[in-house]
Amino acid sequence: MTAGADVSSQPVLLDRLEGGVLTLTLNRPERLNALNVALIEALSAGIERARTDPECRAVLITGAGRGFCAGADLANRAFAPGDVRPDLGQALEQGLNPIIRAIRNLPKPVVAAVNGPAAGAGANIGLACDIVLAAKSAQFLQAFARIGLIPDAGGTFVLPRLVGDARARGLMMLAEPVGAERAEAIGMIYRAVDDEDLMGEARTIAERLAAAPTQALGLIKRALAASPTNTLDAQLDLERDLQREAGRSDDYVEGVRAFLEKRPANFGRKPPEAPSGSRNGR
């Protein structure tokens, strides 16, 4: 499964589709898109572009070639006696952690199209996205324990919230691969689709999200991010505050007008001023 015929040497390919979708394709297919410094920096730059580009309304992340992302590239990690051990914590703080924070905090929806193996940090980058589709041939693997590490890139936060504590412990400690169809069945991902349909379905969903009220989707992300640690009272207060913000948006005005006029809403542009004397309900 490929994300296109581009054989550019760029570690991440950027492609803006019609309708405001920015596609970021991890592009080291010869290494199953394993993460190195160049790819991490390019992915970070791509997400930052999505954040600052007013024309971008949704993001789609996928992989070139036959894999999504094989995790960290270990090709140059062989140790000789006496070698200084790497500071992996510093590497995370400078590299992957900002990417996970950026995906989760991006006020725009992020779709992952997992087109093949997703292992280690590669799996957790995908799972950090808002909506995850996977080809039925794809697998997810928390591979860290196989090499004496703990899951990172947000894995210990996201995975238990998706599949529950018991499953997360088993998947991490036993380092067992999970096929896409089982991943869907246990709530790890949104949907498993036939390989040949993956990119078409992912683009359709991304374009649908891009046509939706972006501000409201960003507020939904904020509410969901706070929910696991909030009390009910705190979450109700947050919903109140976010709804106040949503209710003052141009998208809400357009949504109500479209409903009353019995037409599809046209989000993404400022609606015309309402006639003077008109009354708006909730």
Residue pairs with C-beta under 8 A, 6 or more apart in sequence:
1 66
1 115
1 116
1 135
1 137
1 195
1 196
1 198
1 199
2 29
2 64
2 65
2 66
2 115
3 13
3 23
3 25
3 62
3 63
3 64
3 113
3 115
3 199
4 13
4 15
4 25
4 64
6 13
6 25
6 27
6 64
8 27
10 27
10 42
11 26
11 27
11 28
11 36
11 38
11 39
11 41
11 42
11 43
12 24
12 25
12 26
12 27
12 39
12 42
12 43
12 45
12 46
13 23
13 24
13 25
13 27
13 64
14 22
14 23
14 24
14 25
14 46
14 49
15 22
15 23
15 25
16 22
16 23
16 55
16 56
17 23
17 60
17 203
17 206
17 207
18 207
19 57
19 207
19 210
19 211
20 55
20 56
20 57
20 58
20 210
20 211
20 268
21 56
21 57
21 58
21 59
21 60
21 203
21 206
21 207
21 210
22 46
22 49
22 50
22 53
22 56
22 58
22 59
22 60
23 59
23 60
23 61
23 62
23 206
24 43
24 46
24 47
24 50
24 59
24 60
24 61
24 62
25 61
25 62
25 63
25 64
26 33
26 39
26 43
26 61
26 62
26 63
26 64
26 68
26 69
27 33
27 39
27 64
28 34
28 36
28 39
28 64
28 73
29 63
29 64
29 65
29 66
29 67
30 65
31 70
31 73
31 75
32 63
32 65
32 66
32 67
32 69
32 70
32 116
32 117
33 39
33 63
33 64
33 65
33 67
33 68
33 69
33 70
33 122
34 69
34 70
34 71
34 72
34 73
34 74
34 75
34 122
35 69
35 71
35 72
35 73
35 95
35 96
35 121
35 122
36 73
37 95
40 95
40 96
40 99
41 95
43 99
43 125
44 95
44 98
44 99
44 102
47 59
47 99
47 102
47 103
47 106
48 102
49 56
50 56
50 59
50 106
50 108
51 102
51 106
51 107
51 108
56 108
57 108
57 209
57 210
57 211
57 214
57 268
58 108
58 109
58 110
58 111
58 206
58 207
58 209
58 210
58 214
59 106
59 108
59 109
59 110
59 111
59 206
60 110
60 111
60 112
60 113
60 202
60 203
60 206
61 110
61 111
61 112
61 113
61 125
61 126
61 129
62 68
62 112
62 113
62 114
62 115
62 199
62 202
63 69
63 114
63 115
63 116
65 116
66 115
66 116
66 117
67 115
67 116
67 117
67 118
68 112
68 114
68 115
68 116
68 117
68 118
68 122
68 126
68 138
69 118
69 119
69 121
69 122
69 123
69 125
69 126
70 117
70 119
70 120
70 122
71 119
71 120
71 121
71 122
71 123
71 143
72 120
72 121
74 147
77 86
79 85
88 149
88 152
92 152
92 153
96 121
96 125
96 152
96 153
97 153
99 125
99 153
100 124
100 125
100 128
100 153
100 154
103 110
103 125
103 128
103 129
104 128
104 154
104 221
104 225
105 221
105 225
106 218
106 221
107 214
107 215
107 217
107 218
107 221
108 214
108 217
108 218
109 130
109 131
109 206
109 209
109 212
109 214
109 217
109 221
110 128
110 129
110 130
110 131
111 129
111 130
111 131
111 132
111 133
111 202
111 205
111 206
111 209
112 125
112 126
112 127
112 129
112 131
112 132
112 133
113 133
113 134
113 198
113 199
113 202
114 126
114 132
114 133
114 134
114 135
114 138
114 140
114 180
114 189
115 134
115 135
115 138
115 195
115 198
115 199
116 135
116 137
116 138
117 138
117 139
117 141
118 126
118 134
118 138
118 139
118 140
118 141
119 139
119 140
119 141
119 143
120 141
120 142
120 143
120 144
120 151
120 153
121 152
121 153
121 155
123 140
123 141
123 142
123 155
124 151
124 152
124 153
124 154
124 155
124 158
124 159
125 153
126 132
126 134
126 140
127 140
127 154
127 155
127 158
127 159
127 162
127 188
127 189
128 153
128 154
128 158
130 221
131 190
131 205
131 209
132 188
132 189
132 190
133 189
133 190
133 191
133 192
133 193
133 198
133 201
133 202
133 205
134 140
134 180
134 183
134 184
134 189
134 191
134 192
134 193
134 198
135 180
135 192
135 193
135 194
135 195
135 198
136 179
136 180
136 181
136 192
136 193
136 194
136 195
137 180
137 195
138 179
138 180
138 192
139 177
139 178
139 179
139 180
140 177
140 178
140 180
140 183
140 188
140 189
141 175
141 176
141 177
141 178
142 151
142 155
142 159
142 171
142 172
142 175
143 175
144 150
144 151
144 152
144 155
144 172
144 175
145 172
145 173
145 174
145 175
146 175
150 156
150 172
151 159
151 172
155 172
156 168
156 172
159 168
159 171
159 172
159 188
160 168
161 228
162 168
162 187
162 188
163 171
163 186
163 187
163 188
167 186
170 176
171 178
178 186
178 188
180 189
180 192
181 192
183 189
183 192
184 190
184 191
184 192
191 201
193 201
209 217
210 268
211 267
211 268
212 267
213 249
213 251
213 252
213 254
213 255
213 265
213 267
214 251
214 267
214 268
215 245
215 246
215 249
215 251
216 246
216 249
216 251
216 252
219 242
219 245
219 246
222 238
222 242
223 235
223 238
223 239
223 242
226 234
226 235
226 238
227 235
230 238
246 252
247 282
250 270
250 271
251 265
251 267
253 271
253 274
253 280
254 265
254 266
254 267
254 271
255 265
255 267
256 280
256 281
257 265
257 271
257 274
258 264
258 265
258 266
259 265
274 280
